[in-house]
Amino acid sequence: IIDRERNLWIGTHNGLAKLESERFVNFDKRDGLPNGLIFSLAADREGDMWIGTDNGLTVIVGNRMTDLTSLHPKLATGVRFLYRTRDGRMLAGCEEFAVIE
């Protein structure tokens, strides 16, 4: 996914990579991701980056990474897709067939 600043974000099996000014910046569990296996990425209207992993959900606002997995128990089963609705809500599709707003 490409963000507002034209940086490329790539989810991998070992974390998240951001191509910024022709160099990669990598993020993993040490940075706050619940798991290194990234399944989905989405950006919201404010430009915040949402990351769905094998063990939960994280959002990056500015330079701060926040683990949101504790907000709902189904998030810990793995977030397989993220979808931003027309009205700006973010939906998370989880391993156990739950869609969480």
N, C-alpha and C positions, 0 to 999 in steps of 0.2 A: 504494500500500500504506500502511496506517496502522500506526505503530509503537506500542510500549508506552506512550509518553508522549502518545499521540493526535496525533502529528504526521503530516501527509500527505506522502508521498514520491511524486514524479512523474518518470518518465524521459522525456526529450525528445530531439529531434534535436541539441540544443545543450548537453547535459549533464543534470545531476540537479538537481531543485528540491525543497526541503523547506519546507512551510508550517508555520511555528513561531510561535505567539503572534500570529497574524493578519498575519505578514509572511513573504515568501519569502526563503530563503537558497539561493543557487545554487552548484553545484559543477561544475567542468569540468577540462580537462587540467591547468591550473595548480594544481589542488588534488590531483592524483594519479590522476585517471581516465585509463585508457589511450586513451580516445576519447570524444568528446562524444555519439555516437549510442548511446542507451541502449535495449537490447532487453528486459531483464528485471530484476525486483527481487524479493527475498525476504528475510524476516527469519528468523533461527534462534532456537532456544529461549532463548538468552542475550540476545536482543534486538539482536544485531549485524545490520547491513544488508549484504546481498550485492547487487552490481550487475554485470549482464552487459552488456558493450558490444560494439560492432562489432569491437574489437581486443583483447578480453580480459576479465578478471575482477578485481573489486576488492571488498574488504570494509571496512566501517567499524565499528570497535570503539571505543565511546565517541566521542571526537572525533578519532580517528586513522584515516586512510585508508591502506590497504595494497594495492598492486597485486600480485595473485597470478598474473599471466599467465605468469611464468617457471616455474611449477610443472609445467606440461605444455605441450608445443608445440601441441597442438590448441586450447588456450584462445585463442591468438593469432588463430585463424581466425574468432573471433566467438562469443560466448556468447548463444544464441538463447532458452534458457529455463533457469530455476533451479527446483529442486523439493526441498523438505525432506521426507525420509522420516519415517515414524512413529517410528523410533528416533533421529531427530535428525541423520542424515547429510544433507549438501547435495550434490545432483547437478546437474551443469552439462551442458546439451545444446549441442553446438558445431556450427558451420557444416558441418564435414566429417563429420557423422553420428556423432560420438563422444559418449559419455556418460561424464563423468569424475566420480569421487567425491572 
